[in-house]
């Protein structure tokens, strides 16, 4: 079965985010961390990225006045962290 969205897009869709403005930015499976800033700005969202292998490491992208969207990362795989 082929998937039309990568794991980051799937996580954002699960959060209710319309990803159509970033479809051209996320053409393949791997999304570099540097591109998360552009993605957050384009979608006007705030992403906090946590690394499962290094729980102390947390990166922030976008407008911190917006609702925080918690994304986890393990082995270059992104997933939504739901409280």
C-alpha positions as CSV (number, residue, x, y, z in Angstrom):
1,X,0.0,0.0,0.0
2,X,1.4,3.4,-1.0
3,X,1.0,6.4,1.3
4,X,0.3,9.9,0.0
5,X,1.7,11.6,3.1
6,X,4.9,11.2,5.0
7,X,5.0,10.6,8.7
8,X,5.2,14.4,9.6
9,X,2.2,15.2,7.3
10,X,0.3,12.3,8.8
11,X,1.0,13.6,12.4
12,X,-0.2,17.1,11.4
13,X,-3.3,15.8,9.7
14,X,-4.1,13.8,12.9
15,X,-3.9,17.1,14.8
16,X,-6.4,18.6,12.3
17,X,-3.9,20.8,10.4
18,X,-4.5,21.4,6.7
19,X,-1.2,20.5,5.1
20,X,-2.0,21.6,1.5
21,X,0.2,24.7,1.7
22,X,3.3,22.5,2.4
23,X,2.7,19.7,-0.1
24,X,5.5,20.9,-2.3
25,X,7.9,21.2,0.6
26,X,7.4,17.6,1.8
27,X,7.9,15.6,-1.3
28,X,9.7,12.6,0.2
29,X,9.9,10.6,3.4
30,X,12.8,12.5,5.1
31,X,12.2,16.0,6.4
32,X,15.3,17.8,7.6
33,X,14.9,19.6,11.0
34,X,15.9,22.9,9.3
35,X,12.7,22.6,7.1
36,X,10.5,22.4,10.2
37,X,10.9,26.2,10.7
38,X,9.6,26.9,7.2
39,X,6.8,24.4,7.6
40,X,5.7,25.9,10.9
41,X,5.8,29.4,9.5
42,X,4.0,28.4,6.3
43,X,1.2,26.7,8.3
44,X,1.2,29.4,11.0
45,X,1.6,26.9,13.8
46,X,4.0,26.2,16.7
47,X,5.8,22.8,16.8
48,X,7.8,21.5,19.7
49,X,10.0,18.6,18.6
50,X,11.1,16.0,21.2
51,X,13.7,13.3,20.6
52,X,12.9,10.0,22.1
53,X,16.6,8.9,22.3
54,X,17.5,12.2,24.0
55,X,14.6,13.4,26.2
56,X,16.5,16.5,27.2
57,X,16.7,17.7,23.6
58,X,13.6,19.8,22.6
59,X,13.5,22.1,19.6
60,X,10.9,24.8,18.9
61,X,9.6,26.1,15.5
62,X,7.0,28.7,14.7
63,X,4.9,31.1,16.7
64,X,5.0,30.3,20.4
65,X,1.7,32.2,20.9
66,X,-0.1,29.5,19.0
67,X,-1.2,26.1,20.4
68,X,1.7,23.8,20.9
69,X,1.8,20.8,18.5
70,X,4.0,18.2,20.1
71,X,5.9,16.1,17.6
72,X,8.2,13.2,18.6
73,X,11.1,12.0,16.6
74,X,12.7,8.5,16.7
75,X,15.1,7.3,14.0
76,X,14.0,10.1,11.6
77,X,10.4,9.2,12.1
78,X,7.9,11.9,13.2
79,X,4.8,11.2,15.2
80,X,2.2,13.2,17.1
81,X,2.5,13.2,20.9
82,X,-1.0,13.4,22.4
83,X,-1.5,14.2,26.0
